[in-house]
Amino acid sequence: MDFLRNKEVRLQIMLCIGVTVIGSVLSYFFCMKFYWVTFLTGCAITAISLIFTYRRYMKISSLSQDIDRLLHGEESIRFDDYGEGELAVLENEISKMTLRLLAQSGQLQKDKKYLADSLADISHQLKTPLTSLEILNAALSQEGIDFEQQSSLLHEQLLLLSRMEWLIDVLLKLSRLDAGTIKFENKSFPVEKLVQQATAPFDIMLDIKNIKMDISDIEEIQLYGDIKWLAEALSNVVKNCIESTPDGGQVKISAEENAMYVKLCVIDSGTGIAEEDIPHLFERFYRGKNSGKNGAGIGLALAKAIITQQNGRIIAENIMPCGAKFTIFFDRGVA
């Protein structure tokens, strides 16, 4: 029997027997008529002690088996039948530890799936321009193409390389945000300066598409945060709006403030956002129905990640008669 193999149990039996024998011997010499009473009482106490010890031992053994089953992947273990006392306290601590482990295990599985999906998406995003580059290189290697054709093919290659560079840069920034390795340099700055930094890279694109950039109501409004990263976030929103706006259209940027928050609005005159796409618009690698052929689905995800870590929030909606509206809120008094 495993119970009797326990050294502590054997020691307890020996001590109980020893105490019973000593008590019986003393009773025999000092008061013989209580000899049997002392002996039987000692035996009864020993038996009762062993019974309670055995029950405790079996509960501990059962608890050990439950823990072993839990460690082998069985998640339906319940630690709720140990009553009160020390075992109940131990059961409560193990139960809390179990819940933590199950939560961590579930999160690890989600992270593992997310990593696998992200790697697949990244691979797909990079595979497309790489395939195009291979085709362009093959075309360049052919004999008989003139200088104009070479220039056109080289220009397409540069565009693909620029897109790949942008894609990798955004992915690296997202990974740094996820890892929490970015230290924001928060300070007060004018919203006008933020908008200037965010829109400056798109001057050529605006000229090519003949899109009017209407910026209004941003003077004298101050915002607190990291202007470099917020400009990165806003530029991705502006880029999305410009790409969604047809030639000759308009993109409007405005701001307002009150005692509660500072609000930035970016509105385009494009086709708007499909209603089924709005809940998923800021998910990584999500491409909606109206996405351009070169859309990667990570620009808005990066914008939201930055804005969220800067104590802000962003929402997207459609406006009448057509177009999309992105609204960014930054709460006042949050540093």
VENBELVEN-V688570 format. One record per residue. N is the residue number from 1. RES is the residue in one letter. PHI is phi in radians with two decimals (NA if undefined). PSI is psi in whole degrees, -180 to 180 (NA if undefined). Layout:
# VENBELVEN-V688570
<<N,RES,PHI,PSI> <N,RES,PHI,PSI>>
This chain:
# VENBELVEN-V688570
<<1,M,NA,128> <2,D,-1.05,-32> <3,F,-1.03,-43> <4,L,-1.39,-11> <5,R,-1.40,-13> <6,N,-1.24,125> <7,K,-1.08,-39> <8,E,-1.15,-38> <9,V,-1.15,-44> <10,R,-1.09,-40> <11,L,-1.12,-40> <12,Q,-1.09,-43> <13,I,-1.09,-45> <14,M,-1.11,-41> <15,L,-1.14,-42> <16,C,-1.12,-44> <17,I,-1.11,-42> <18,G,-1.08,-46> <19,V,-1.11,-40> <20,T,-1.12,-44> <21,V,-1.12,-46> <22,I,-1.08,-45> <23,G,-1.08,-40> <24,S,-1.17,-42> <25,V,-1.11,-44> <26,L,-1.11,-40> <27,S,-1.11,-37> <28,Y,-1.10,-39> <29,F,-1.42,-36> <30,F,-1.66,-33> <31,C,-2.66,90> <32,M,-1.09,-31> <33,K,-1.22,-19> <34,F,-1.69,9> <35,Y,-1.06,-51> <36,W,-1.21,-33> <37,V,-1.10,-45> <38,T,-1.10,-43> <39,F,-1.13,-47> <40,L,-1.18,-37> <41,T,-1.10,-43> <42,G,-1.07,-42> <43,C,-1.13,-41> <44,A,-1.13,-45> <45,I,-1.08,-41> <46,T,-1.07,-44> <47,A,-1.13,-46> <48,I,-1.09,-43> <49,S,-1.06,-42> <50,L,-1.19,-36> <51,I,-1.10,-48> <52,F,-1.14,-38> <53,T,-1.13,-41> <54,Y,-1.11,-44> <55,R,-1.09,-43> <56,R,-1.09,-42> <57,Y,-1.07,-43> <58,M,-1.17,-37> <59,K,-1.16,-42> <60,I,-1.12,-40> <61,S,-1.10,-42> <62,S,-1.12,-42> <63,L,-1.08,-41> <64,S,-1.10,-41> <65,Q,-1.15,-39> <66,D,-1.09,-43> <67,I,-1.11,-41> <68,D,-1.11,-43> <69,R,-1.11,-38> <70,L,-1.11,-43> <71,L,-1.16,-22> <72,H,-1.66,16> <73,G,1.80,-4> <74,E,-1.42,119> <75,E,-1.75,-4> <76,S,-1.64,25> <77,I,-1.38,135> <78,R,-2.14,127> <79,F,-1.82,69> <80,D,-2.32,19> <81,D,-2.17,32> <82,Y,-1.91,11> <83,G,1.14,-140> <84,E,-2.03,171> <85,G,1.82,-161> <86,E,-1.10,-40> <87,L,-1.13,-36> <88,A,-1.13,-40> <89,V,-1.10,-45> <90,L,-1.09,-43> <91,E,-1.06,-41> <92,N,-1.11,-42> <93,E,-1.17,-41> <94,I,-1.15,-39> <95,S,-1.08,-43> <96,K,-1.14,-41> <97,M,-1.11,-38> <98,T,-1.10,-44> <99,L,-1.08,-40> <100,R,-1.12,-45> <101,L,-1.11,-41> <102,L,-1.14,-40> <103,A,-1.13,-43> <104,Q,-1.14,-40> <105,S,-1.11,-43> <106,G,-1.10,-41> <107,Q,-1.15,-39> <108,L,-1.11,-39> <109,Q,-1.15,-40> <110,K,-1.12,-43> <111,D,-1.11,-39> <112,K,-1.13,-44> <113,K,-1.15,-42> <114,Y,-1.08,-42> <115,L,-1.11,-44> <116,A,-1.10,-44> <117,D,-1.13,-41> <118,S,-1.13,-43> <119,L,-1.09,-39> <120,A,-1.14,-42> <121,D,-1.15,-43> <122,I,-1.08,-44> <123,S,-1.04,-43> <124,H,-1.15,-43> <125,Q,-1.11,-36> <126,L,-1.45,-28> <127,K,-1.16,-38> <128,T,-1.08,-53> <129,P,-1.17,-31> <130,L,-1.13,-41> <131,T,-1.10,-42> <132,S,-1.10,-39> <133,L,-1.10,-40> <134,E,-1.08,-42> <135,I,-1.14,-43> <136,L,-1.14,-40> <137,N,-1.10,-40> <138,A,-1.11,-39> <139,A,-1.18,-38> <140,L,-1.18,-29> <141,S,-1.37,-9> <142,Q,-1.28,147> <143,E,-1.46,150> <144,G,1.64,0> <145,I,-1.45,142> <146,D,-1.49,176> <147,F,-1.11,-38> <148,E,-1.12,-41> <149,Q,-1.16,-41> <150,Q,-1.06,-44> <151,S,-1.08,-41> <152,S,-1.14,-43> <153,L,-1.16,-40> <154,L,-1.14,-37> <155,H,-1.11,-42> <156,E,-1.11,-38> <157,Q,-1.09,-43> <158,L,-1.08,-39> <159,L,-1.11,-42> <160,L,-1.15,-42> <161,L,-1.13,-39> <162,S,-1.12,-40> <163,R,-1.14,-41> <164,M,-1.13,-40> <165,E,-1.10,-43> <166,W,-1.11,-43> <167,L,-1.05,-48> <168,I,-1.13,-39> <169,D,-1.09,-44> <170,V,-1.14,-41> <171,L,-1.10,-40> <172,L,-1.14,-40> <173,K,-1.15,-40> <174,L,-1.10,-42> <175,S,-1.15,-37> <176,R,-1.18,-39> <177,L,-1.13,-42> <178,D,-1.11,-39> <179,A,-1.36,-12> <180,G,1.25,27> <181,T,-1.61,-3> <182,I,-1.57,129> <183,K,-1.84,109> <184,F,-1.29,138> <185,E,-1.75,84> <186,N,-1.39,132> <187,K,-2.78,167> <188,S,-1.44,139> <189,F,-2.67,158> <190,P,-1.32,141> <191,V,-1.07,-32> <192,E,-1.02,-41> <193,K,-1.16,-39> <194,L,-1.07,-47> <195,V,-1.13,-39> <196,Q,-1.06,-46> <197,Q,-1.15,-36> <198,A,-1.30,-31> <199,T,-1.69,-16> <200,A,-0.97,-40> <201,P,-1.18,-8> <202,F,-1.88,12> <203,D,-1.03,-45> <204,I,-1.17,-43> <205,M,-1.07,-39> <206,L,-1.14,-40> <207,D,-1.15,-44> <208,I,-1.08,-43> <209,K,-1.59,0> <210,N,0.94,45> <211,I,-1.73,134> <212,K,-1.55,130> <213,M,-1.77,110> <214,D,-1.79,111> <215,I,-1.99,124> <216,S,-2.55,158> <217,D,1.03,37> <218,I,-1.99,-5> <219,E,-1.22,143> <220,E,1.15,13> <221,I,-1.69,127> <222,Q,-1.81,146> <223,L,-2.31,148> <224,Y,-1.95,125> <225,G,2.88,-165> <226,D,-1.67,106> <227,I,-1.10,-34> <228,K,-1.09,-49> <229,W,-1.31,-34> <230,L,-1.19,-34> <231,A,-1.13,-38> <232,E,-1.06,-45> <233,A,-1.13,-48> <234,L,-1.13,-36> <235,S,-1.13,-34> <236,N,-1.20,-36> <237,V,-1.18,-45> <238,V,-1.09,-42> <239,K,-1.03,-44> <240,N,-1.08,-42> <241,C,-1.18,-41> <242,I,-1.11,-44> <243,E,-1.15,-27> <244,S,-1.52,-10> <245,T,-1.63,131> <246,P,-1.24,165> <247,D,-0.99,136> <248,G,1.46,6> <249,G,-1.48,-161> <250,Q,-2.54,143> <251,V,-2.16,127> <252,K,-1.97,137> <253,I,-2.19,128> <254,S,-2.47,167> <255,A,-2.55,155> <256,E,-2.65,160> <257,E,-2.47,155> <258,N,-2.57,-168> <259,A,-1.21,-18> <260,M,-1.70,-38> <261,Y,-2.76,167> <262,V,-1.89,133> <263,K,-2.11,129> <264,L,-1.94,137> <265,C,-2.18,134> <266,V,-2.16,120> <267,I,-2.18,134> <268,D,-2.01,170> <269,S,-1.96,35> <270,G,-1.49,-155> <271,T,-1.47,-5> <272,G,1.51,-173> <273,I,-1.99,133> <274,A,-1.04,136> <275,E,-1.00,-37> <276,E,-1.26,-15> <277,D,-1.54,-22> <278,I,-1.01,-45> <279,P,-1.12,-21> <280,H,-1.92,6> <281,L,-1.06,-33> <282,F,-1.74,12> <283,E,-1.42,147> <284,R,-1.20,134> <285,F,1.17,14> <286,Y,-1.47,128> <287,R,-2.11,118> <288,G,-1.41,-178> <289,K,-1.10,-35> <290,N,-1.68,14> <291,S,-1.21,145> <292,G,-1.25,165> <293,K,-1.16,-23> <294,N,-1.70,4> <295,G,-1.19,137> <296,A,-1.80,-18> <297,G,1.37,24> <298,I,-2.21,-11> <299,G,-1.10,-48> <300,L,-1.22,-31> <301,A,-1.12,-41> <302,L,-1.13,-42> <303,A,-1.03,-47> <304,K,-1.13,-41> <305,A,-1.06,-43> <306,I,-1.17,-48> <307,I,-1.07,-41> <308,T,-1.09,-43> <309,Q,-1.27,-13> <310,Q,-1.76,26> <311,N,1.07,38> <312,G,-2.20,-178> <313,R,-2.60,154> <314,I,-2.33,139> <315,I,-2.28,155> <316,A,-2.21,145> <317,E,-2.74,165> <318,N,-1.63,152> <319,I,-2.19,157> <320,M,-1.61,146> <321,P,-1.40,-23> <322,C,-2.76,160> <323,G,2.02,169> <324,A,-2.07,152> <325,K,-2.27,126> <326,F,-1.92,125> <327,T,-2.06,127> <328,I,-2.02,127> <329,F,-1.96,136> <330,F,-2.19,117> <331,D,-1.18,142> <332,R,-1.30,150> <333,G,1.31,11> <334,V,-1.95,115> <335,A,-1.86,NA>>
